[in-house]
């Protein structure tokens, strides 16, 4: 099975895309967590 060798520009591009995806996913997790806290906090009222 052959593997494709990426050049430096492609590696850098892929790394940047992966970092951006990680940041977006992390932001979504934080947003869902905060929304959940707010909803639970308002249940007692």
C-alpha contacts under 8 A as a table, 3 or more apart, distances in Angstrom:
res1	aa1	res2	aa2	distance
6	X	9	X	7.97
6	X	10	X	5.78
6	X	11	X	6.13
7	X	10	X	5.40
7	X	11	X	6.27
8	X	11	X	5.05
8	X	12	X	6.10
9	X	12	X	5.17
9	X	13	X	6.11
10	X	13	X	5.00
10	X	14	X	6.06
11	X	14	X	5.15
11	X	15	X	6.10
12	X	15	X	5.10
12	X	16	X	6.16
13	X	16	X	5.18
13	X	17	X	6.22
14	X	17	X	5.08
14	X	18	X	6.11
15	X	18	X	5.05
15	X	19	X	6.16
16	X	19	X	5.16
16	X	20	X	6.21
17	X	20	X	5.12
17	X	21	X	6.16
18	X	21	X	5.08
18	X	22	X	6.13
19	X	22	X	5.05
19	X	23	X	6.25
20	X	23	X	5.15
20	X	24	X	6.25
21	X	24	X	5.12
21	X	25	X	6.13
22	X	25	X	5.15
22	X	26	X	6.04
23	X	26	X	5.06
23	X	27	X	6.10
24	X	27	X	5.10
24	X	28	X	6.27
25	X	28	X	5.10
25	X	29	X	6.31
26	X	29	X	5.14
26	X	30	X	6.30
27	X	30	X	5.14
27	X	31	X	6.08
28	X	31	X	5.00
28	X	32	X	6.13
29	X	32	X	5.27
29	X	33	X	6.14
30	X	33	X	5.04
30	X	34	X	6.14
31	X	34	X	5.20
31	X	35	X	6.09
32	X	35	X	5.09
32	X	36	X	6.06
33	X	36	X	5.15
33	X	37	X	6.27
34	X	37	X	5.06
34	X	38	X	6.22
35	X	38	X	5.15
35	X	39	X	6.18
36	X	39	X	5.15
36	X	40	X	6.10
37	X	40	X	5.20
37	X	41	X	5.94
38	X	41	X	5.03
38	X	42	X	6.20
39	X	42	X	5.23
39	X	43	X	6.42
40	X	43	X	5.26
40	X	44	X	7.75
41	X	44	X	6.60
42	X	45	X	5.62
